[in-house]
Structure formats: C-alpha cells, structure tokens
C-alpha cells in the first residue's frame, strides 16, 4: 500500500486496521484463512509494510478501521485485483475497476433483482444478499 492514511484534519492517522477474508484461499506462500489480521497504523502508515494478497474471484475482504479513537468503520466487499501496482488506501477501499475510478472493482448491492446502474464499469460485481449470488458486469 502506498501513501499515508490521514485523519479528518489531513494529518497522519494512528490506530488499527483489521482485515478478514470472506473465505480461505491459497497463495504461493500458503493458505490465507478467515482469521482476522490486526495491523497497527502509526504516523499514517501501516506497520511492517502491510500488504494484502490478490483475492480470487468471489473472495472479498472486510476491513475495519479504528483510527484516532473514532467509531469503528467497516468496508465490506473489498477486492484486491491482480496485475496492478501498489494501491493507496483510498484505491483499495473506494475505486471501481480498471476503467473509471481506478484499479479496484466495485461491489453493487443488487438485492431484490435490481440491475447494474449506468455508472457500472467492466469488472464491477453485483451481489444479492438474500440469495448469496454474485455477478460480474461486462458491458
């Protein structure tokens, strides 16, 4: 991950990030489990050069941030795409696909039979929380 994590005043944040995979998956270094990882953030940087592995299709991460004593905030459905360089924290959390918005696919809530919105780009995903189905958007 590149760049600092900042608080609301634009200063380097401190606190913790917690990360949990939606399911276990294998990488060259071994088995990535669903165990929660806790990463300390000091002076705007995750300690120990924090990295997260590329997530296979259908696998997502939930990231909880507890920075500067603020209320715990969670980000669900986070994907780590293959074939891209280091991401900033913002790209990891918010951007959607290699088209508009950066290298991280976006997860649309299509629960109840909704369609992808006009702003969806190739590589976005949709999910139905009632059925557990996941779809990939290809224009």
C-alpha positions in Angstrom: 0.0 0.0 0.0 1.3 3.4 -0.9 0.7 6.9 0.6 -0.4 7.9 4.1 -3.7 7.3 5.8 -4.9 10.7 7.0 -7.4 11.8 9.7 -10.2 14.4 9.1 -7.7 17.3 9.6 -5.3 15.9 7.0 -2.8 14.7 9.5 -1.3 11.3 9.6 -3.7 8.9 11.4 -2.9 6.4 14.1 -4.9 3.4 15.3 -5.6 -0.1 13.9 -6.9 -1.8 10.8 -8.5 -5.3 11.0 -8.9 -7.4 7.9 -10.9 -10.6 7.4 -11.2 -12.7 4.2 -14.7 -14.0 3.2 -13.3 -17.5 2.7 -10.0 -19.3 2.8 -7.8 -19.3 -0.4 -4.3 -20.4 -1.3 -1.4 -18.3 -2.4 2.3 -19.3 -3.1 3.2 -18.5 0.5 0.5 -20.7 2.0 -3.2 -20.8 3.0 -4.9 -17.5 3.6 -7.5 -18.2 6.3 -10.5 -16.2 7.6 -8.6 -15.3 10.7 -8.8 -11.6 11.5 -5.4 -9.8 11.0 -4.7 -6.7 13.1 -2.4 -4.0 11.7 -1.2 -1.0 13.7 -1.2 2.4 12.0 1.3 4.9 13.2 2.1 8.3 11.7 -0.3 7.5 8.8 1.5 4.2 7.8 0.5 0.6 8.5 3.3 -1.1 10.4 5.6 -3.7 8.9 4.9 -2.8 5.3 1.4 -4.1 5.4 0.2 -5.9 2.2 -2.8 -7.9 1.3 -2.8 -10.7 -1.3 -4.7 -10.6 -4.6 -8.2 -12.0 -3.8 -9.5 -14.7 -6.2 -12.8 -14.0 -7.9 -15.7 -14.4 -5.5 -13.5 -13.7 -2.4 -13.7 -10.4 -0.7 -12.2 -8.7 2.3 -13.8 -6.8 5.1 -11.7 -4.1 6.5 -12.5 -2.4 9.9 -10.7 0.8 10.7 -10.4 2.3 14.2 -8.3 5.4 13.7 -7.6 8.2 16.2 -10.2 6.9 18.6 -13.1 7.3 16.2 -16.0 4.9 15.9 -15.2 1.6 14.2 -16.0 1.8 10.5 -16.2 -1.2 8.2 -15.7 -1.6 4.5 -17.2 -4.8 3.0 -16.7 -6.4 -0.4 -13.1 -5.2 -0.9 -11.3 -6.8 -3.7 -7.5 -6.8 -4.4 -7.1 -7.0 -8.2 -4.3 -8.9 -9.9 -1.8 -7.2 -12.2 -1.9 -3.8 -10.7 0.9 -2.0 -8.7 0.6 -0.9 -5.1 -2.7 0.8 -4.2 -3.3 3.7 -2.0 -5.7 3.1 0.9 -8.4 5.1 -0.9 -8.0 3.0 -4.1 -8.3 -0.2 -2.0 -11.5 1.0 -0.4 -13.4 3.0 -3.0 -12.3 2.7 -6.6 -14.1 0.5 -9.1 -12.3 -1.4 -11.8 -9.6 -0.6 -14.2 -11.9 1.8 -16.1 -13.3 4.8 -14.4 -12.2 5.3 -10.8 -9.0 3.2 -10.6 -7.9 -0.4 -10.2 -10.3 -1.8 -7.6 -13.6 -3.4 -8.7 -16.8 -2.1 -7.0 -19.4 -4.3 -5.4 -23.0 -3.2 -6.2 -25.9 -4.3 -4.0 -28.4 -5.7 -6.4 -30.5 -7.4 -3.7 -34.1 -7.9 -4.8 -33.5 -8.2 -8.6 -32.0 -4.7 -9.2 -30.0 -4.0 -12.3 -26.4 -2.6 -12.5 -26.6 1.2 -12.6 -25.4 3.2 -15.7 -22.2 4.1 -13.8 -21.1 0.5 -13.6 -17.9 -0.3 -15.5 -16.4 -3.5 -16.8 -15.1 -5.6 -13.9 -17.6 -4.4 -11.3 -19.5 -7.0 -9.3 -23.1 -7.2 -8.2 -24.5 -9.3 -5.3 -27.8 -10.3 -3.9 -27.5 -10.6 -0.1 -30.7 -12.7 0.1 -29.6 -15.4 -2.3 -25.8 -15.1 -2.0 -25.4 -14.8 -5.8 -22.6 -12.7 -7.3 -22.4 -11.4 -10.9 -19.6 -9.8 -12.9 -20.5 -6.8 -15.0 -19.2 -6.8 -18.6 -20.6 -4.0 -20.8 
